[in-house]
Structure formats: structure tokens, C-alpha cells
Amino acid sequence: MSIPSSDRCLLVPHATRFLHGRRWLLSLRFAAVFGVSMVAAGPWTPNSGAQESDTVNDAADLIGRQLLEQSGRGNAGFADSVASLARTGRWAGVDQLLVTLADKKLSAADAAAMAARIGSDVFFRIKQSDQVSDAAKANLDKIGEALSAQMASPDRIIKAIELLDRPSADQRLPAVRTILAGGNVAIAQLVAAAVADRSASSHEQILSVLNRFGTGGPDALRQLALYGSPIVRQRSIEALATIDATAFVSDFVTSLHAQDSSESERSAAALALTPIAPSMPSLRDSIELLSDDLDDKVELASSIDNDDQTRTIWMVNADRNGVTDQTTQAMLAAYRDAADAALRLRRLGVDSIDIDAATLAASLAYRVVIDPDWGDPKQIQQVRTLWAPAIRENTLMRAIEFTTSSNLAGSSAGTLTSTTNTPALIGLIRLFADTTSSIDADAALRSHGSKPTRLVELAWSPVPRVRYEAAELVSTIANSSAYPGSSRVKQTLAEMARLSDQPKAIVVETRSAVSNRFEQLIAEMGWDSAVVGSVSALEREVSQGGDVRMILSKIQLSDLAPVEMVDVVRRSSRGGEIPILFYDDDGVAGDADGIGVSLDQSRWTAPIMLVDPPVSTSGFDAMISQVESRRRLPAMSVLDRQRYRRSAKELMASGDSHR
């Protein structure tokens, strides 16, 4: 039966009265379905489509209003309203409710309960909506944080761990769910339980759950296997063997042969190795394995980009029986991995200057990369205490040779280091400087006959910070006496004395209008600039040193091809690490793409780029990004340059007074 169109207007008021009844959810569904179906049943008229749309919109508005009214029925009703409004795309209502959330003065427990009721899927949809204000999203984050804190409550997780070995699955399964929701806090508590005094079945249940977190559990156990107390080291080895014996051989051989291992720790390591090794690894085999592992870790730390990637690392507590998590930059974590590998090798207690040098360099690199100002008396003494009696003059000299031996040292000018090895060299120089009063000057400065020692050669490293600190050290040791390379060290001191407060860029350009434009851009970056017109003039400018951040050069050079110019700069003792940018703004240089390929195939590792002529400072962004990705320590600051300048003038004045 059809309902006359004149009666349809009565449906919505009737539905409205019905919606305000006690059973509002049922009424809501009924009103929506009933209203639409009745309109659809009426006879068609020219305006029936518009009338149908108006009726549907009215019903939708009623739903929205009803959900807003529901939000006043306690915290649960508020959370349900937010969730329903978000699921139906009513973002104005979501925003309206969440903005008022700050006025509710919720306890942590109430906020967590509300967040749980809203649900993670709705959280994500709200966060992705551009129709919800930042203030509303901030309030949503606050209750989300309350839920996260509740889920990661140590007490809550500890209680759940205690239920893991209960015979009833009805108790175990909720406990497992609680633990799995606890994230890194749960990993830390599981690891602490895994190295505690428990029954074998309890350990088995704990490790079964821990293994479901992926690599987090084993990573934490490896820290305890290295830095824990003796009994904790033993139990960590046992736990690692249960998880995956083949993945942690380096940890097992360390415990097997370490001088500070207890008998129970050695037994646990031997038991772990028995199923996977045809015979028990000898000390020599272990040294070779751990040395290779250290080399791999150092290489990875040297090659990883310095960017925004992060990693979770684990820190051993003061009692050496548990861990806490910390999120850190991936590059810093890689240097820490190398320091850990160095300690595993050092635990073997082998009397070898090469092992002492390699492990000391890796340890110092980590200390300097996390604290570029490392080297105060307390820090130096701590290293001396930890590494005694390995820190001797010959060990430091060997460590410098070890650190510089694998770099681009093949250049005729003695380019001995790269930016990736800067932390280790800075640490060694500062450790060396602390013992200047007891250093044998002949061994440090004159032990290579007529050739400079590696320590002296560092004073003309292509990395300004390295050559400046090396020049300070060498000049202090020499105390105005003669030694091979002394004239070049004096050149570095003179360079330091000329340092300005700003870094510098060099522009290779003959057109004054172009060079003036580039000088303005460079000044906007806070740098000084020097303009030269040829490669020969560039070579002289580079040899003057300073904190040179960039060479900006046109492609069409009067005296050499771009690739040959690169070789000239890189062979200069102070040009090995300066980024070089070429540009072609008039197209007369010919095949710019071909030149770009030639530059890309250059044997030098420092940045070389072919760019469009910069018209703003953003034109240098690609170069700066590449340089920053290679950098291990912050660029020199104004205070750094002032300190080096002041130190050089004092050393030069002291040398003059001794003549």
C-alpha cells in the first residue's frame, strides 16, 4: 500500500519522538530503515528525489545528534560516541567531543579504559583525518599514552609472567596476551626472569614468549652475556643456546675462553657449542672468529649513514642482572656494536699489541661519537683503569697505524684518514695527549728515521679537526725540538692561527657577476667565501687550509678538465675530504652528462656532484645532505675554531720563546 506524499512529513517527527525512547539503538536503526523505505514506496513525482535526499539527511543528522547526546552518559558512553562518529565519518562530531576531553580531568586508569574502548583502528583513522583539529588529536594522544603506560606497567607484566607456568591454559593465555602487549618493557621483564633462579620448565615458558618478540630478547640477553654478573652471564648463555645456538657462536666462544669466566659459565658455553661444532673451538680459533667479527662491526659502523634511522639498544642495570631499553640513532648503535665486539675479543686476555690496538680504537670511537667533547680527566682515567695495562705508548702508536692503514693513504700527499675514522683518531689523540709528560719523544716523533711517524702525519690530515688536534699534540711532545715533518706541523699551526670565526667555501669562477651571486648565497649560509679563476689558483687556496666546507666550480675550466681538477684537489693534503660541486650554466661545456658520468666514476670517496647552477641556498641541500650522512662528529663550531686559533698562537709563541 502506498502512503500519500502529504503524510510523509509526519514520519520524521514521529521517528524523532521514538528516538528519544529508552531503547535508542533499536529506534535508531528502525528510524533510518523505516524512513527510507517509506519514501521509496511513495509514487514518483518531479520532486520526489529531492524529498528523499532531505529525509535521508534528516535521519543522518538525527544519528549524529543522538551519538553526541550519548557522549554525556559517562566515560564509556563518551568513548563509544567518538568511535561511532569516527566510523561513520562524522568528523565534526569527533572533533567536537575530543576538544572537550581535556576538561574531563580523567585519572590514568579512566583515560586508559577510554582509549581501549575507542580502539586502535579508530585511533588511526582519527589521526589520519585532516578534518580533526590538532587540539583534538593531542587530547586523543594523551589517553593513548595512558593506555600504553598501563599496558607496559612492570607490575602488571611481572604478575603475568608468574602465571606462565600455571597448568591451566585459561590462566596462561591471558597472561601471554598481557605480556605481548607490553612491548620493550615486557622484553626487559622477561629477560630479567630468564636469568633469575627458576625451574627449567619456568625458563622454557619464559623463553617461548620472549622469542615471539623477535630480535629484542636475544639482543638484550647478549648484553647480559657480556656485561652481566658471573651467574647472569652463565644463564644468559644458556638462554641464548635455547633460543638459537647457531646465531650466537661469538658469545659462546667468548664465555668459553674468557679469562674472567666462571667454571659454570665455561660449562654452559661448551654445552651450547657441542651440538653445532664438530669439535670445541680452540683459543686460536676463537681469536680469529672474534677478530673477524670486530672487523665486520667496525666496517659497518664506518659505512652506515648518519641519518634519522633509529634502533632500540639495551643497557645493563647497575646490579648487572637486568636491562632497560633505549632508542638511539642507528649510526650510534652500530658504533656500540663495534665496541661490544671489541670487548668480547678483549675478554680473552690475549697478550697482543695488535688486538689491544684494534679493540682500544673501537672502544674510543664509540665514546667519542656519543660525546664529541670526550676527553676530560675523569673520562681519561676511566679508560686507563678499564684498559690497564694495555694503554702504553706503543699500543697507542699501533692503534693510530691500525686506524689509518685502510684509508686512502695512497696519495702522494699522505691523505691518511677519512671522516668515518675521525672518532677513533680523536679519541686516540686525546688519550695520547694525557700522557705527554711521560711520552718518549723519540719513539713518538723520530722512530721512522727520516720519515715522519704516523702520529706526525696526522697533523696534515684532510679532516681539519684531526689535523688541528694532532698538531697540538705533536707540538707539545716536541717542545720545540726537531723531528721529521716538523715544518708541515708548523704550517698547520699557522693555518689554525688564521682561522676565522666562520667556515669557508671556495668558488672557481671567472665571471664576476656569477661569482658575486654565489658569494651572496654562501654568505646567507653563514660562510665566508674565496673566489679563484683557475685550477692552479684553487690548488694554492686549498693548501691554505681552514674549515673549508665546499668547492663550487664551473665545468669549463681554463687549465684542466673537471676530472683532473678533482685529482689535484684530492691529492692536496688538505683537500681530500672537501665536497666539490660542478655546475654548467651556459651549456658551452659540451656533454655535461658525460662529465657527470666521469665524476661518478672517480676513485675518490669524498663527495663530488654535478648540479644545476644554484639560485638559492636550497641548491646546496643535496650536497649538504650527502656530507651530513658521512659525518661522524658535528661540524666545527665558532667556539671550536676560536679554541684552535688560540691554542695555535700560544704554541707558536712558546716555540719562538725557546729559540
C-alpha positions as CSV (number, residue, x, y, z in Angstrom):
1,M,0.0,0.0,0.0
2,S,1.3,3.5,-0.9
3,I,1.4,6.3,1.6
4,P,0.3,9.6,0.2
5,S,3.1,12.1,-0.1
6,S,1.3,14.5,2.2
7,D,1.7,12.0,5.1
8,R,5.4,11.5,4.6
9,C,6.2,14.7,6.6
10,L,4.8,13.0,9.7
11,L,7.3,10.2,9.6
12,V,10.3,12.2,10.8
13,P,8.6,13.9,13.8
14,H,7.3,10.5,14.7
15,A,10.8,9.0,14.4
16,T,12.2,11.8,16.5
17,R,9.9,11.1,19.4
18,F,10.6,7.4,19.0
19,L,14.4,8.0,19.1
20,H,14.2,9.6,22.5
21,G,12.8,6.5,24.0
22,R,14.8,4.1,26.3
23,R,15.8,1.6,23.5
24,W,17.5,4.2,21.4
25,L,19.8,1.9,19.4
26,L,16.9,-0.1,18.1
27,S,15.0,3.0,17.4
28,L,17.9,4.5,15.6
29,R,18.1,1.6,13.2
30,F,14.3,1.5,12.8
31,A,14.0,5.2,12.0
32,A,16.7,5.1,9.4
33,V,15.4,2.0,7.6
34,F,11.7,2.9,8.0
35,G,12.1,6.5,6.8
36,V,14.0,5.5,3.7
37,S,11.8,2.6,2.9
38,M,8.6,4.6,3.1
39,V,9.9,7.3,0.9
40,A,10.9,4.7,-1.6
41,A,7.4,3.3,-1.6
42,G,5.6,6.5,-2.5
43,P,4.6,7.4,-6.0
44,W,7.2,9.2,-8.1
45,T,6.8,13.0,-8.6
46,P,9.2,15.5,-10.1
47,N,10.4,16.5,-6.6
48,S,10.5,13.0,-5.0
49,G,14.3,12.7,-5.4
50,A,14.9,15.9,-3.6
51,Q,12.4,14.9,-0.9
52,E,14.1,11.5,-0.5
53,S,17.6,13.2,-0.1
54,D,16.2,15.7,2.5
55,T,14.7,12.9,4.5
56,V,17.9,10.8,4.5
57,N,20.0,13.8,5.6
58,D,17.5,14.5,8.4
59,A,17.8,10.9,9.6
60,A,21.6,11.1,9.4
61,D,21.6,14.3,11.4
62,L,19.4,12.6,14.0
63,I,22.0,9.8,14.2
64,G,24.8,12.3,14.7
65,R,22.8,14.2,17.4
66,Q,21.9,11.0,19.2
67,L,25.6,10.0,19.3
68,L,26.6,13.4,20.7
69,E,23.9,13.0,23.3
70,Q,25.2,9.6,24.2
71,S,28.6,11.1,24.9
72,G,27.2,12.5,28.2
73,R,26.5,9.1,29.6
74,G,29.8,8.6,31.4
75,N,33.3,7.8,30.1
76,A,32.2,4.6,28.4
77,G,29.4,6.4,26.5
78,F,31.8,9.2,25.5
79,A,34.3,6.7,24.1
80,D,31.5,4.8,22.2
81,S,30.3,8.0,20.7
82,V,33.7,9.0,19.5
83,A,34.2,5.6,18.0
84,S,30.8,5.5,16.3
85,L,31.2,9.1,14.9
86,A,34.6,8.2,13.5
87,R,33.4,5.0,11.9
88,T,30.6,6.8,10.2
89,G,32.8,9.7,9.1
90,R,31.2,12.4,11.2
91,W,34.4,14.2,11.8
92,A,32.9,17.4,13.0
93,G,31.3,15.5,15.9
94,V,34.6,13.7,16.6
95,D,36.4,17.0,16.8
96,Q,33.7,18.5,19.0
97,L,33.9,15.7,21.5
98,L,37.7,15.3,21.6
99,V,38.3,19.0,22.1
100,T,36.3,18.8,25.3
101,L,38.3,15.8,26.5
102,A,40.8,18.0,28.3
103,D,38.0,19.2,30.6
104,K,37.2,15.8,32.0
105,K,40.1,15.5,34.4
106,L,40.5,11.8,33.9
107,S,42.5,9.5,36.1
108,A,45.2,7.4,34.4
109,A,43.0,4.3,34.7
110,D,39.9,6.1,33.3
111,A,41.9,7.5,30.4
112,A,43.4,4.1,29.6
113,A,39.9,2.5,29.7
114,M,38.5,5.1,27.4
115,A,41.4,4.6,24.9
116,A,40.9,0.9,24.9
117,R,37.1,1.3,24.3
118,I,37.8,3.6,21.3
119,G,40.1,1.0,19.8
120,S,43.4,1.2,17.9
121,D,41.7,1.1,14.4
122,V,39.6,4.2,15.2
123,F,42.7,5.9,16.7
124,F,44.5,5.5,13.4
125,R,41.5,6.8,11.4
126,I,41.2,9.9,13.5
127,K,44.9,10.6,13.4
128,Q,44.8,10.4,9.6
129,S,41.8,12.7,9.2
130,D,42.5,16.2,8.1
131,Q,39.1,17.3,9.4
132,V,40.0,16.8,13.0
133,S,41.9,19.6,14.7
134,D,45.4,19.3,16.2
135,A,44.0,20.1,19.6
136,A,41.5,17.2,19.4
137,K,44.3,14.8,18.2
138,A,46.5,16.0,21.1
139,N,43.8,15.1,23.6
140,L,43.4,11.7,21.9
141,D,47.2,11.1,22.2
142,K,47.0,11.8,25.9
143,I,44.6,9.0,26.6
144,G,46.5,6.8,24.2
145,E,49.6,7.4,26.2
146,A,47.7,6.4,29.3
147,L,46.7,3.1,27.7
148,S,50.3,2.5,26.6
149,A,51.6,3.2,30.1
150,Q,49.1,0.8,31.6
151,M,49.9,-1.9,29.0
152,A,53.6,-1.5,29.8
153,S,53.3,-1.4,33.6
154,P,56.1,-3.5,35.0
155,D,53.9,-4.7,37.9
156,R,51.2,-5.8,35.5
157,I,53.7,-7.7,33.3
158,I,55.5,-9.3,36.3
159,K,52.2,-10.7,37.6
160,A,51.5,-12.1,34.1
161,I,55.0,-13.7,33.9
162,E,54.2,-15.5,37.2
163,L,51.2,-17.1,35.5
164,L,53.1,-18.5,32.6
165,D,53.9,-21.8,34.3
166,R,50.4,-22.4,35.6
167,P,48.9,-25.7,34.5
168,S,45.6,-24.0,33.4
169,A,45.6,-22.7,29.8
170,D,42.8,-20.3,30.9
171,Q,45.4,-18.5,33.1
172,R,48.3,-18.8,30.7
173,L,46.7,-17.5,27.6
174,P,45.5,-14.1,29.1
175,A,49.0,-13.8,30.7
176,V,50.7,-14.2,27.3
177,R,48.4,-11.6,25.7
178,T,49.2,-9.2,28.5
179,I,52.9,-9.7,28.1
180,L,52.8,-9.4,24.3
181,A,51.1,-6.0,24.7
182,G,53.8,-4.8,26.9
183,G,56.4,-4.0,24.2
184,N,60.0,-3.4,25.3
185,V,59.1,-3.2,29.0
186,A,57.8,-6.8,28.7
187,I,61.1,-7.8,27.0
188,A,63.1,-6.4,29.8
189,Q,61.0,-8.2,32.4
190,L,61.1,-11.5,30.5
191,V,64.9,-11.2,30.2
192,A,65.2,-10.5,33.9
193,A,63.1,-13.5,34.6
194,A,65.1,-15.6,32.2
195,V,68.4,-15.0,34.1
196,A,66.8,-15.4,37.5
197,D,66.8,-18.6,39.6
198,R,63.8,-20.5,38.3
199,S,62.8,-24.0,37.4
200,A,63.7,-25.4,34.0
201,S,60.0,-25.5,33.0
202,S,59.5,-21.9,34.0
203,H,62.6,-20.8,32.0
204,E,61.2,-22.7,29.0
205,Q,57.8,-20.9,29.2
206,I,59.5,-17.5,29.6
207,L,61.9,-18.1,26.6
208,S,59.0,-19.3,24.5
209,V,57.1,-16.0,25.0
210,L,60.3,-13.9,24.7
211,N,61.1,-15.5,21.3
212,R,57.8,-14.1,20.0
213,F,59.2,-10.5,20.3
214,G,61.8,-11.2,17.5
215,T,65.3,-10.0,18.0
216,G,64.7,-7.8,21.0
217,G,65.0,-10.6,23.5
218,P,68.3,-12.1,22.2
219,D,69.8,-8.6,21.8
220,A,69.1,-7.9,25.5
221,L,70.4,-11.3,26.6
222,R,73.7,-10.7,24.6
223,Q,74.2,-7.6,26.6
224,L,73.9,-9.6,29.8
225,A,76.1,-12.3,28.5
226,L,78.8,-9.7,28.0
227,Y,78.3,-7.2,30.9
228,G,76.3,-9.2,33.5
229,S,77.4,-10.7,36.7
230,P,79.1,-14.2,36.5
231,I,75.9,-16.1,37.3
232,V,73.8,-13.8,35.0
233,R,76.4,-14.4,32.2
234,Q,76.0,-18.1,32.6
235,R,72.2,-18.0,32.5
236,S,72.2,-15.7,29.5
237,I,74.4,-18.1,27.6
238,E,72.0,-20.9,28.5
239,A,69.1,-18.8,27.3
240,L,70.7,-17.9,24.0
241,A,71.5,-21.6,23.4
242,T,67.9,-22.4,23.9
243,I,66.7,-19.7,21.5
244,D,69.1,-20.4,18.6
245,A,72.5,-21.8,19.3
246,T,73.8,-21.2,15.7
247,A,73.2,-17.5,15.9
248,F,75.4,-16.7,18.9
249,V,78.6,-18.5,18.4
250,S,80.7,-15.4,19.1
251,D,79.1,-15.1,22.6
252,F,79.7,-18.8,23.3
253,V,83.4,-18.8,22.3
254,T,83.9,-15.6,24.4
255,S,82.5,-17.3,27.5
256,L,84.4,-20.5,26.8
257,H,87.8,-18.8,26.7
258,A,87.4,-15.5,28.6
259,Q,89.8,-15.0,31.5
260,D,87.1,-13.8,33.7
261,S,84.6,-16.6,33.0
262,S,83.5,-18.8,35.9
263,E,83.6,-22.6,35.5
264,S,79.8,-22.7,35.3
265,E,79.9,-20.1,32.5
266,R,82.5,-22.1,30.6
267,S,80.4,-25.3,31.0
268,A,77.3,-23.5,29.7
269,A,79.2,-22.3,26.7
270,A,80.7,-25.7,26.0
271,L,77.3,-27.3,26.3
272,A,75.9,-24.7,23.8
273,L,78.7,-25.4,21.3
274,T,78.6,-29.2,21.5
275,P,75.5,-29.7,19.1
276,I,76.8,-27.2,16.5
277,A,80.6,-27.6,16.5
278,P,82.4,-30.7,15.3
279,S,85.0,-30.1,18.0
280,M,85.4,-27.5,20.7
281,P,86.9,-24.2,19.3
282,S,90.4,-23.6,20.4
283,L,91.6,-20.3,21.7
284,R,93.3,-19.5,18.4
285,D,90.1,-20.3,16.5
286,S,88.1,-18.1,18.9
287,I,90.6,-15.2,18.4
288,E,90.2,-15.5,14.7
289,L,86.4,-15.6,14.8
290,L,86.1,-12.6,17.2
291,S,88.7,-10.6,15.2
292,D,86.7,-11.1,12.1
293,D,83.5,-10.1,13.9
294,L,85.2,-6.9,15.1
295,D,86.4,-6.1,11.6
296,D,82.9,-6.6,10.3
297,K,81.3,-4.4,13.0
298,V,83.9,-1.6,12.5
299,E,83.3,-1.7,8.8
300,L,79.6,-1.5,9.3
301,A,79.9,1.5,11.7
302,S,82.2,3.3,9.2
303,S,79.8,2.8,6.3
304,I,76.4,3.3,7.8
305,D,74.7,6.6,7.0
306,N,74.4,9.3,9.7
307,D,70.6,9.8,9.2
308,D,67.4,9.7,11.2
309,Q,67.1,6.0,11.4
310,T,66.8,4.6,14.9
311,R,67.4,1.4,16.7
312,T,66.5,0.0,20.2
313,I,69.5,-0.9,22.3
314,W,69.7,-2.4,25.7
315,M,71.5,-1.0,28.7
316,V,72.6,-3.3,31.6
317,N,71.5,-2.0,35.0
318,A,73.8,-1.3,38.0
319,D,73.1,-4.7,39.5
320,R,74.1,-6.4,36.3
321,N,71.1,-8.6,36.3
322,G,68.6,-6.8,34.0
323,V,68.3,-4.4,31.2
324,T,66.4,-1.2,30.1
325,D,65.6,-0.2,26.6
326,Q,66.8,3.0,24.9
327,T,66.0,4.3,21.4
328,T,69.1,5.7,19.7
329,Q,70.4,6.7,16.3
330,A,71.2,3.7,14.1
331,M,74.7,5.0,13.5
332,L,75.5,5.3,17.2
333,A,74.1,1.8,17.7
334,A,76.5,0.5,15.0
335,Y,79.5,2.0,16.8
336,R,78.2,0.5,20.1
337,D,78.1,-2.9,18.3
338,A,81.7,-2.5,17.4
339,A,82.6,-1.6,21.0
340,D,80.8,-4.7,22.2
341,A,82.7,-6.9,19.7
342,A,86.0,-5.3,20.9
343,L,85.1,-6.2,24.5
344,R,84.4,-9.8,23.5
345,L,87.8,-10.1,21.9
346,R,89.5,-8.3,24.8
347,R,87.9,-10.7,27.4
348,L,90.1,-13.5,26.0
349,G,93.1,-11.8,27.6
350,V,95.5,-12.4,24.8
351,D,98.8,-10.6,25.1
352,S,98.9,-9.0,21.6
353,I,99.6,-5.4,20.8
354,D,97.6,-5.7,17.6
355,I,94.5,-6.9,19.5
356,D,95.0,-4.2,22.1
357,A,95.3,-1.5,19.4
358,A,92.2,-2.7,17.5
359,T,90.0,-3.1,20.5
360,L,91.1,0.2,22.0
361,A,90.4,2.1,18.8
362,A,86.9,0.6,18.5
363,S,86.1,1.5,22.2
364,L,87.3,5.0,21.9
365,A,85.4,5.6,18.6
366,Y,82.2,4.8,20.4
367,R,83.0,7.0,23.3
368,V,83.8,10.0,21.1
369,V,80.9,9.5,18.7
370,I,78.3,9.7,21.5
371,D,80.2,12.5,23.2
372,P,82.3,14.7,20.8
373,D,83.8,16.5,23.7
374,W,85.0,13.3,25.3
375,G,88.4,13.5,27.0
376,D,88.2,15.3,30.3
377,P,90.5,13.9,33.1
378,K,87.8,11.8,34.7
379,Q,86.9,10.1,31.4
380,I,90.5,9.6,30.5
381,Q,91.2,8.0,33.9
382,Q,88.2,5.7,33.5
383,V,89.5,4.4,30.2
384,R,93.0,3.9,31.7
385,T,91.5,1.9,34.6
386,L,89.5,-0.3,32.3
387,W,92.3,-0.9,29.8
388,A,95.3,-1.1,32.1
389,P,97.9,-2.2,31.4
390,A,97.2,-2.2,27.6
391,I,97.4,1.6,27.3
392,R,101.0,2.1,26.6
393,E,102.8,4.4,24.2
394,N,103.5,1.6,21.7
395,T,99.9,0.5,21.9
396,L,98.6,4.0,21.1
397,M,101.0,4.3,18.2
398,R,99.9,0.9,16.8
399,A,96.3,1.9,17.2
400,I,96.9,5.0,15.1
401,E,98.5,2.9,12.4
402,F,95.7,0.4,12.6
403,T,93.0,3.1,12.3
404,T,94.7,4.8,9.3
405,S,96.0,1.8,7.4
406,S,92.9,1.1,5.5
407,N,92.1,4.6,4.2
408,L,93.0,6.5,1.1
409,A,96.6,6.8,2.2
410,G,98.0,6.0,-1.2
411,S,98.0,9.6,-2.3
412,S,101.4,11.2,-2.6
413,A,100.5,13.9,-0.1
414,G,99.8,11.4,2.6
415,T,96.0,11.6,2.8
416,L,95.7,9.4,5.9
417,T,92.2,9.4,7.1
418,S,88.5,9.9,6.2
419,T,85.6,11.3,8.1
420,T,84.4,7.9,9.1
421,N,87.5,7.2,11.2
422,T,87.5,10.6,12.8
423,P,86.0,9.5,16.2
424,A,88.7,6.8,16.8
425,L,91.6,9.1,15.8
426,I,90.3,12.0,18.0
427,G,89.9,9.6,20.9
428,L,93.5,8.3,20.5
429,I,94.9,11.7,20.1
430,R,93.2,12.9,23.3
431,L,94.3,9.8,25.2
432,F,97.8,10.3,23.9
433,A,97.7,14.0,25.0
434,D,97.0,13.0,28.6
435,T,100.4,11.3,28.8
436,T,102.6,13.9,27.2
437,S,104.8,14.2,30.3
438,S,105.8,10.5,30.1
439,I,105.9,10.1,26.3
440,D,109.3,9.2,24.8
441,A,109.6,12.0,22.1
442,D,112.0,9.9,20.1
443,A,109.5,7.0,19.9
444,A,106.6,9.2,19.1
445,L,108.2,11.6,16.6
446,R,111.5,10.2,15.4
447,S,111.1,6.4,15.3
448,H,110.8,6.2,11.5
449,G,114.2,7.6,10.7
450,S,114.0,10.4,8.2
451,K,110.3,9.8,7.6
452,P,107.5,11.3,9.8
453,T,105.7,8.9,12.1
454,R,102.0,8.2,11.7
455,L,101.3,10.4,14.6
456,V,103.2,13.3,13.0
457,E,101.4,12.7,9.7
458,L,98.1,13.2,11.3
459,A,99.0,16.8,11.6
460,W,98.2,17.2,7.9
461,S,95.1,15.0,7.7
462,P,92.4,16.1,5.3
463,V,90.0,16.3,8.2
464,P,90.5,19.7,9.9
465,R,89.6,18.6,13.5
466,V,92.1,15.7,13.3
467,R,95.0,17.7,11.9
468,Y,94.5,20.5,14.4
469,E,94.4,18.3,17.5
470,A,97.3,16.2,16.1
471,A,99.3,19.4,15.5
472,E,98.6,20.5,19.1
473,L,99.8,17.1,20.5
474,V,102.9,16.8,18.3
475,S,104.0,20.4,19.1
476,T,103.5,19.7,22.8
477,I,105.5,16.5,22.7
478,A,108.3,18.0,20.6
479,N,108.7,21.0,22.9
480,S,110.5,22.9,20.1
481,S,112.9,20.0,19.2
482,A,113.4,18.9,15.6
483,Y,111.8,15.9,14.1
484,P,110.8,14.7,10.6
485,G,107.8,16.6,9.3
486,S,108.1,19.5,11.8
487,S,107.8,22.1,9.0
488,R,104.5,20.7,7.9
489,V,103.2,20.7,11.5
490,K,104.2,24.4,11.8
491,Q,102.2,25.0,8.6
492,T,99.2,23.5,10.3
493,L,99.7,25.7,13.4
494,A,99.9,28.7,11.1
495,E,96.7,27.6,9.4
496,M,95.0,27.3,12.8
497,A,96.2,30.8,13.8
498,R,94.5,32.2,10.6
499,L,91.1,30.6,11.3
500,S,88.2,32.9,11.1
501,D,85.0,32.5,13.1
502,Q,83.1,31.3,10.0
503,P,83.7,28.2,7.8
504,K,84.7,28.9,4.2
505,A,83.7,28.0,0.6
506,I,85.8,28.3,-2.5
507,V,84.3,29.5,-5.8
508,V,86.0,28.7,-9.1
509,E,84.6,31.3,-11.5
510,T,86.0,34.0,-13.8
511,R,82.7,36.0,-14.4
512,S,82.3,38.5,-11.6
513,A,78.5,38.7,-12.0
514,V,78.2,35.0,-11.4
515,S,80.7,34.8,-8.6
516,N,79.1,37.7,-6.8
517,R,75.7,35.9,-6.9
518,F,77.3,32.8,-5.5
519,E,79.1,34.8,-2.8
520,Q,75.8,36.2,-1.7
521,L,74.3,32.7,-1.4
522,I,77.2,31.5,0.6
523,A,77.0,34.5,2.9
524,E,73.4,33.6,3.5
525,M,74.6,30.2,4.8
526,G,76.9,32.0,7.3
527,W,80.1,31.1,5.5
528,D,83.0,33.1,4.2
529,S,84.0,32.7,0.5
530,A,87.1,32.9,-1.6
531,V,86.9,33.3,-5.4
532,V,89.6,31.9,-7.7
533,G,89.8,31.9,-11.5
534,S,91.8,28.7,-12.3
535,V,92.8,25.3,-11.0
536,S,96.3,26.4,-10.1
537,A,94.8,29.2,-8.0
538,L,92.4,26.8,-6.5
539,E,95.3,24.5,-5.5
540,R,97.0,27.3,-3.7
541,E,93.8,28.3,-1.9
542,V,93.1,24.7,-0.8
543,S,96.7,24.4,0.5
544,Q,96.0,27.3,2.9
545,G,93.6,25.0,4.7
546,G,90.9,26.3,7.1
547,D,87.5,24.9,7.7
548,V,86.6,24.6,4.0
549,R,83.1,23.2,3.6
550,M,82.7,23.3,-0.2
551,I,84.3,24.0,-3.6
552,L,81.8,25.4,-6.1
553,S,83.2,25.3,-9.7
554,K,82.1,25.8,-13.2
555,I,82.7,22.9,-15.6
556,Q,84.6,24.9,-18.3
557,L,88.0,25.4,-16.7
558,S,90.8,27.2,-18.4
559,D,93.7,25.0,-17.4
560,L,92.4,21.4,-16.6
561,A,89.4,19.2,-17.2
562,P,87.0,18.8,-14.3
563,V,88.1,15.2,-13.6
564,E,91.8,16.3,-13.5
565,M,90.8,19.2,-11.2
566,V,89.3,16.7,-8.8
567,D,92.6,14.8,-8.7
568,V,94.5,18.0,-8.0
569,V,92.3,18.8,-5.1
570,R,92.2,15.3,-3.6
571,R,96.0,14.9,-3.8
572,S,96.4,18.1,-1.7
573,S,96.9,17.2,1.9
574,R,94.0,19.5,2.9
575,G,91.7,18.7,0.1
576,G,90.9,15.0,0.5
577,E,87.5,15.5,2.1
578,I,86.2,18.8,0.7
579,P,83.0,18.4,-1.2
580,I,83.2,19.6,-4.9
581,L,80.2,20.9,-6.8
582,F,80.4,21.5,-10.5
583,Y,77.8,23.5,-12.5
584,D,77.2,24.3,-16.2
585,D,75.1,27.4,-16.6
586,D,75.6,28.2,-20.3
587,G,75.8,24.8,-21.9
588,V,79.1,25.5,-23.7
589,A,81.0,22.8,-21.8
590,G,79.6,20.1,-24.2
591,D,78.4,16.8,-22.9
592,A,77.5,17.7,-19.3
593,D,76.0,14.2,-18.8
594,G,79.2,12.6,-19.9
595,I,81.2,14.7,-17.5
596,G,78.8,13.7,-14.8
597,V,79.4,10.0,-15.5
598,S,83.2,10.6,-15.4
599,L,82.8,12.3,-12.0
600,D,80.7,9.5,-10.7
601,Q,83.4,7.0,-11.7
602,S,86.1,8.9,-9.8
603,R,88.3,6.8,-7.5
604,W,87.9,9.3,-4.7
605,T,85.3,8.7,-2.0
606,A,84.7,12.3,-0.9
607,P,81.5,13.9,-2.3
608,I,81.6,15.1,-6.0
609,M,78.4,16.3,-7.6
610,L,77.2,17.9,-10.9
611,V,74.4,20.3,-10.0
612,D,72.2,23.0,-11.7
613,P,73.6,26.4,-11.0
614,P,72.3,27.3,-7.5
615,V,69.8,30.1,-7.4
616,S,69.2,29.8,-3.7
617,T,70.8,28.2,-0.7
618,S,68.5,25.2,-1.3
619,G,70.6,24.4,-4.3
620,F,73.3,23.1,-1.9
621,D,70.9,20.9,0.0
622,A,71.8,17.7,-1.8
623,M,75.5,18.3,-1.2
624,I,74.9,19.1,2.5
625,S,72.8,16.0,2.9
626,Q,75.4,13.8,1.5
627,V,78.1,15.4,3.7
628,E,76.0,15.0,6.8
629,S,75.3,11.3,6.0
630,R,79.1,10.7,6.1
631,R,79.8,12.9,9.1
632,R,80.6,11.2,12.4
633,L,81.1,14.2,14.5
634,P,79.4,17.6,14.4
635,A,80.9,20.3,12.2
636,M,83.3,22.6,13.9
637,S,81.6,25.4,15.7
638,V,82.6,29.0,16.2
639,L,83.9,28.1,19.7
640,D,85.9,25.2,18.2
641,R,87.6,27.4,15.7
642,Q,88.3,30.1,18.3
643,R,89.9,27.5,20.7
644,Y,92.1,26.0,17.9
645,R,93.2,29.5,16.9
646,R,94.0,30.5,20.4
647,S,95.9,27.2,21.1
648,A,98.0,27.6,17.9
649,K,99.0,31.1,18.8
650,E,100.1,30.0,22.2
651,L,102.1,27.1,20.8
652,M,103.8,29.3,18.2
653,A,104.6,31.9,20.8
654,S,106.0,29.2,23.1
655,G,108.2,27.8,20.2
656,D,109.5,31.3,19.4
657,S,110.5,31.8,23.1
658,H,112.6,28.6,23.1
659,R,114.7,29.6,20.1
